Amino acid sequence: MITVTNFGKQYKGFTAVKNLSFSVEPGQILGLVGSNGAGKTTTLRALCGIVPPTSGRLLVAGHDIVREPIEAKQNIGYIPDDPRLFDTMTVWEHLAFTAAAYQLVDFEETAEALLVSFELIHKRDTLVHNLSRGMRQKVAIACAFLHDPKVILFDEPLTGLDPQGIRGIQQAIRERAHSGAAIIISSHLLSLFENLCTHIMVLNLGECRRFGTMSDVLSEVGETDSNSALEEAYFSITQDKEKAEA
């Protein structure tokens, strides 16, 4: 569903991502983990066509994001870390606008179900300007889910959410994966990955340090006194690389 081959991105001579290759199959949830500047957001933005690749190829649902941008984007749901919503539009108007953009017919039932699922039904006619940060995040996710995308890209999806909201989003992600969507999540919350993702990719300075199933990555750590085995694995992978380059 997602295939990235030798992807590279440069900005005025600075290499943000270098020679990155991976794939995500239907039903899989890939977690992108890395420090600030590791290339996570650049990779997500390239996959959804916001920034063009300097080199390599990115396929979404079989469509090249550069050569077939419309066909590729019809299969994508993208939730950035700071969703840009329209302050003077209501929650329902955002869903209606999204439906028009994707040329959806009879979207109302699906939209109502999403409002119920994300506990937004009582905010249906509220201007998003008057919503909390967490509720705005839910509106963005509901809009991204409306056209039932085959590929879903999350950049820090839990920003501003309370514990109940976090549980709801995690459940929604699992349900989408179970329905066959291929999902990528970028986050600094390693505990989110450990409980949710099927696969993990560790990025450092634009390069892939480790890519594999969650179970394989965690098995490399063995017994640990840390509260998070993934945290232990992450620091082991990144510190070993730093020592090798020193």
C-alpha positions in Angstrom: 0.0 0.0 0.0 3.0 2.3 0.7 6.3 1.8 -1.1 9.2 4.1 -0.6 12.3 3.5 -2.7 15.6 5.3 -2.3 13.9 8.5 -1.1 16.0 11.5 -0.6 15.2 15.1 0.2 17.6 18.1 0.2 16.9 21.8 1.1 19.5 24.1 -0.4 22.3 21.6 0.1 21.1 20.3 3.4 20.2 16.6 3.4 17.0 16.1 5.4 16.4 12.4 4.3 19.0 10.1 2.6 18.3 7.0 0.6 15.3 5.8 2.6 13.4 2.6 1.5 10.6 0.8 3.2 7.1 -0.5 2.7 3.8 -0.7 4.7 1.2 -3.3 3.8 -2.5 -3.1 4.4 -3.3 -3.6 8.1 0.2 -2.6 9.3 0.9 0.3 11.6 4.4 1.7 11.2 5.9 4.0 13.9 8.5 6.6 12.9 10.7 7.5 15.8 13.7 9.8 16.0 14.9 13.0 17.4 14.0 16.5 16.1 15.4 16.9 12.6 15.6 13.1 12.0 13.4 13.4 8.8 10.1 12.1 10.1 7.9 15.0 9.1 9.7 15.4 5.8 9.0 11.8 4.9 5.3 12.2 5.7 5.0 15.4 3.8 6.7 13.9 0.8 4.3 10.9 0.9 1.3 13.1 0.7 2.7 15.4 -2.0 3.4 18.5 0.1 7.1 18.5 -0.6 8.6 17.0 -3.8 11.4 14.3 -3.4 14.9 15.2 -4.5 15.4 11.6 -5.5 13.7 8.2 -5.3 10.2 7.1 -5.7 7.1 7.1 -3.5 4.1 5.0 -4.3 0.7 5.3 -2.5 -1.9 2.6 -3.3 0.1 1.9 -6.5 0.2 5.5 -7.6 3.4 7.6 -7.9 2.9 10.7 -5.8 4.9 12.8 -8.3 3.5 11.4 -11.6 -0.1 10.7 -10.4 -0.6 13.1 -7.5 -4.5 13.3 -7.7 -4.9 9.5 -7.8 -2.4 9.0 -5.0 -4.0 11.8 -2.8 -7.5 10.3 -3.2 -6.2 7.4 -1.1 -4.5 9.4 1.6 -5.7 10.8 4.9 -3.1 13.1 6.4 -3.2 14.6 9.9 -0.3 17.1 10.5 0.9 18.0 14.0 -0.8 21.4 13.9 -3.9 21.0 11.7 -4.9 24.2 9.8 -8.6 24.5 10.2 -11.0 27.3 9.2 -11.8 29.4 12.2 -15.0 30.7 10.8 -16.4 27.3 9.9 -18.3 24.9 12.1 -17.3 21.3 12.7 -20.0 20.1 10.4 -19.0 22.6 7.7 -15.5 21.2 7.8 -16.9 17.7 7.1 -19.1 19.1 4.3 -16.2 20.9 2.8 -14.0 17.7 2.9 -16.9 15.8 1.3 -17.1 18.3 -1.5 -13.3 18.2 -2.1 -13.3 14.4 -2.5 -16.6 14.5 -4.4 -18.4 12.3 -1.9 -22.1 11.6 -2.3 -24.4 10.9 0.6 -21.6 11.6 3.2 -23.9 12.6 6.0 -24.3 9.2 7.7 -20.6 8.6 7.7 -19.9 12.1 9.0 -22.5 11.7 11.8 -20.9 8.4 12.8 -17.4 10.0 13.0 -18.8 12.8 15.2 -20.2 10.2 17.5 -17.0 8.2 17.5 -14.8 11.2 18.4 -17.3 12.6 20.9 -17.9 15.7 18.8 -21.6 15.3 18.2 -22.5 18.0 20.7 -20.0 20.4 18.9 -21.5 19.8 15.5 -22.5 23.4 15.0 -19.6 25.0 16.9 -17.1 27.2 15.2 -13.7 25.5 15.4 -12.2 28.8 16.7 -14.1 28.0 19.9 -12.8 24.5 20.3 -10.0 23.3 22.5 -6.7 22.1 21.0 -7.6 18.5 21.5 -11.1 18.9 19.9 -9.5 20.6 16.9 -7.3 17.6 16.5 -10.3 15.3 16.6 -12.0 17.4 13.9 -8.9 17.1 11.7 -8.9 13.3 12.2 -12.6 13.0 11.4 -12.1 14.9 8.2 -9.2 12.8 7.2 -11.2 9.6 7.8 -14.3 10.8 5.9 -13.3 9.5 2.5 -12.2 6.1 4.0 -8.5 6.4 2.9 -6.4 3.4 2.2 -3.3 5.2 3.6 -3.4 7.3 6.8 -0.4 9.4 7.9 -0.3 10.8 11.5 2.2 13.4 12.6 2.1 13.6 16.4 -1.6 12.6 16.6 -2.1 12.8 20.3 -1.1 16.5 20.8 -3.5 18.3 23.1 -5.7 15.2 23.8 -6.8 14.2 27.3 -6.5 10.5 28.4 -9.9 9.6 27.2 -9.2 11.3 23.9 -6.0 9.4 23.6 -7.7 6.1 24.2 -10.3 6.9 21.6 -7.8 7.8 18.9 -5.8 4.7 19.6 -8.9 2.6 19.2 -9.8 4.4 15.9 -6.3 3.7 14.6 -6.6 0.0 15.4 -10.0 -0.2 13.7 -8.7 1.5 10.6 -5.8 -0.9 10.4 -8.1 -3.9 11.0 -10.2 -2.6 8.0 -7.1 -2.8 5.8 -5.6 0.7 6.0 -1.8 1.1 5.9 -0.9 3.6 8.7 2.2 5.6 9.6 2.5 7.4 12.9 5.3 9.9 13.7 5.6 10.7 17.4 8.0 11.2 20.3 5.8 9.1 22.6 7.5 5.7 22.5 4.8 4.2 24.7 2.3 4.9 22.0 4.4 2.9 19.5 4.9 0.0 21.9 1.2 -0.5 22.5 0.0 0.2 19.0 2.4 -0.3 16.1 3.2 -3.5 14.3 6.4 -2.1 12.8 9.0 0.4 13.8 11.5 2.6 12.0 14.3 4.5 13.8 15.5 7.5 11.9 18.6 9.5 12.8 19.9 12.5 10.8 17.7 11.5 7.8 18.9 7.9 7.7 17.2 4.7 8.7 19.0 3.0 11.6 16.5 0.2 12.1 13.4 -1.0 10.4 11.4 -4.2 11.3 8.5 -5.6 13.2 7.9 -4.4 16.7 8.5 -7.9 18.2 11.9 -8.2 16.4 13.1 -4.8 17.6 12.0 -5.5 21.2 13.5 -9.0 21.1 17.0 -7.4 20.6 16.8 -5.8 24.0 16.0 -8.9 26.1 15.5 -8.4 29.8 15.6 -4.7 30.9 15.0 -2.7 34.1 13.5 0.1 32.0 9.8 0.8 32.1 9.8 0.7 28.3 11.6 -1.9 26.3 11.2 0.2 23.2 12.9 3.1 24.9 15.8 0.8 25.7 15.9 -0.4 22.1 15.8 3.1 20.7 18.7 4.4 22.8 20.7 1.3 22.1 20.2 1.6 18.3 21.0 5.4 18.2 23.9 5.3 20.7 25.5 2.4 19.0 25.5 4.3 15.7 26.8 7.4 17.3 29.7 5.4 18.8 30.5 3.8 15.5 30.7 7.2 13.8 32.8 8.8 16.6 
